[in-house]
Amino acid sequence: MQIHASVAAPVSATISKPLQIAGAFLLGIVILYAAGFVSTSAVHNAAHDMRHSQGFPCH
């Protein structure tokens, strides 16, 4: 009697570099957009100051 054990080859879940960059950019935009409309003044002010420091007019 022989027992055959099968070992599955590892499946690599790699994501391409451009997709990683696009995902990071999108996440950053969503965070900045959300922070701009949050009611907590400290978070809103931090986002506001960051926009000004990057040269983006917001008002």
Backbone as JSON, one array per atom type, in Angstrom:
{
  "sequence": "MQIHASVAAPVSATISKPLQIAGAFLLGIVILYAAGFVSTSAVHNAAHDMRHSQGFPCH",
  "N": [[0.83, -1.17, 0.0], [0.66, 2.12, -0.96], [1.05, 5.49, -0.13], [0.25, 8.47, -1.51], [1.22, 11.68, -1.36], [0.16, 14.79, -2.22], [1.54, 17.85, -3.02], [0.64, 21.08, -3.25], [1.61, 23.49, -5.58], [2.92, 26.66, -4.69], [0.85, 29.48, -5.02], [1.43, 32.5, -6.32], [0.45, 35.64, -5.37], [0.89, 38.17, -6.81], [0.97, 41.65, -7.39], [1.04, 44.01, -9.93], [3.5, 46.62, -10.27], [2.64, 49.23, -11.3], [-0.08, 49.04, -10.69], [-0.02, 48.92, -7.91], [1.01, 51.46, -7.34], [-1.03, 53.07, -8.39], [-3.13, 52.28, -6.71], [-2.19, 53.18, -4.2], [-2.1, 55.93, -4.69], [-4.83, 56.45, -5.17], [-5.92, 55.73, -2.67], [-4.71, 57.69, -1.07], [-5.87, 60.03, -2.13], [-8.56, 59.59, -1.49], [-8.4, 59.6, 1.31], [-7.52, 62.26, 1.8], [-9.67, 63.67, 0.66], [-11.81, 62.79, 2.26], [-10.94, 63.7, 4.78], [-11.11, 66.4, 4.39], [-13.81, 66.95, 4.57], [-14.62, 66.09, 7.06], [-16.12, 66.42, 10.28], [-14.65, 66.89, 12.58], [-12.62, 69.3, 13.81], [-9.8, 69.36, 14.12], [-8.75, 67.38, 12.4], [-9.74, 68.27, 9.97], [-8.47, 70.79, 9.81], [-5.79, 69.98, 9.68], [-5.73, 68.7, 7.2], [-6.41, 70.87, 5.63], [-4.22, 72.6, 6.04], [-2.25, 71.02, 4.94], [-3.01, 70.94, 2.25], [-2.57, 73.62, 1.55], [0.21, 73.76, 1.99], [1.13, 72.21, -0.07], [0.53, 73.73, -2.21], [-2.02, 73.8, -3.27], [-4.9, 75.55, -3.93], [-7.76, 76.09, -1.89], [-9.83, 77.66, -1.27]],
  "CA": [[0.0, 0.0, 0.0], [1.43, 3.35, -1.06], [0.31, 6.74, 0.12], [0.78, 9.56, -2.34], [0.88, 13.01, -0.84], [0.34, 15.82, -3.24], [1.85, 19.17, -2.48], [0.26, 22.09, -4.23], [2.6, 24.54, -5.84], [2.45, 27.95, -4.16], [0.31, 30.43, -5.98], [1.89, 33.84, -5.97], [-0.55, 36.68, -5.61], [1.64, 39.42, -7.0], [0.27, 42.75, -8.04], [2.02, 44.78, -10.7], [3.95, 47.88, -9.67], [1.75, 50.34, -11.63], [-1.34, 48.88, -9.96], [0.26, 49.3, -6.52], [1.13, 52.93, -7.3], [-2.38, 53.62, -8.6], [-3.9, 52.03, -5.5], [-1.71, 54.08, -3.16], [-2.55, 57.27, -5.06], [-6.28, 56.51, -4.95], [-6.14, 55.73, -1.23], [-4.33, 59.01, -0.58], [-6.89, 61.0, -2.55], [-9.76, 59.33, -0.69], [-8.14, 60.07, 2.68], [-7.53, 63.72, 1.81], [-11.02, 64.13, 0.38], [-12.62, 62.53, 3.46], [-10.49, 64.58, 5.86], [-11.56, 67.75, 4.09], [-15.22, 67.11, 4.92], [-14.92, 65.54, 8.37], [-16.56, 67.5, 11.17], [-13.64, 67.14, 13.6], [-11.85, 70.44, 13.31], [-8.37, 69.1, 14.1], [-8.44, 66.63, 11.19], [-10.02, 69.17, 8.85], [-7.42, 71.8, 9.76], [-4.55, 69.35, 9.22], [-5.87, 68.51, 5.76], [-6.4, 72.21, 5.05], [-2.84, 73.08, 6.05], [-1.48, 70.2, 3.99], [-3.33, 71.43, 0.91], [-1.87, 74.89, 1.33], [1.65, 73.54, 1.91], [1.4, 71.61, -1.38], [0.25, 74.71, -3.23], [-3.38, 73.64, -3.81], [-5.87, 76.48, -3.35], [-8.99, 75.4, -1.51], [-10.91, 78.65, -1.05]],
  "C": [[0.89, 1.25, 0.0], [0.52, 4.54, -0.82], [1.0, 7.84, -0.67], [0.3, 10.88, -1.75], [1.14, 14.02, -1.95], [0.55, 17.17, -2.55], [1.54, 20.18, -3.57], [1.38, 23.12, -4.38], [2.07, 25.87, -5.32], [1.98, 28.87, -5.27], [0.7, 31.82, -5.51], [0.82, 34.86, -6.35], [0.17, 38.01, -5.75], [0.78, 40.43, -7.73], [1.33, 43.6, -8.73], [2.32, 46.12, -10.03], [3.04, 49.06, -10.03], [0.41, 50.26, -10.89], [-1.16, 49.25, -8.49], [0.34, 50.82, -6.39], [-0.24, 53.58, -7.46], [-3.24, 53.43, -7.37], [-3.49, 52.96, -4.36], [-2.16, 55.51, -3.42], [-4.04, 57.44, -4.77], [-6.61, 56.55, -3.46], [-5.81, 57.1, -0.63], [-5.35, 60.07, -0.92], [-8.15, 60.83, -1.72], [-9.57, 59.84, 0.74], [-8.17, 61.59, 2.74], [-8.93, 64.27, 1.57], [-11.91, 63.95, 1.61], [-12.24, 63.46, 4.6], [-10.93, 66.01, 5.62], [-13.0, 68.01, 4.49], [-15.6, 66.55, 6.28], [-15.27, 66.69, 9.32], [-15.57, 67.79, 12.3], [-12.68, 68.21, 13.1], [-10.35, 70.17, 13.23], [-7.97, 68.37, 12.81], [-8.66, 67.51, 9.96], [-8.9, 70.2, 8.7], [-6.09, 71.22, 9.29], [-4.59, 69.14, 7.71], [-5.8, 69.85, 5.04], [-4.98, 72.74, 4.96], [-1.99, 72.3, 5.05], [-1.75, 70.64, 2.56], [-2.6, 72.71, 0.6], [-0.36, 74.67, 1.19], [2.05, 72.92, 0.57], [1.06, 72.56, -2.53], [-1.13, 74.6, -3.87], [-4.3, 74.68, -3.16], [-7.15, 75.73, -2.99], [-10.11, 76.39, -1.16], [-10.58, 79.92, -1.79]]
}
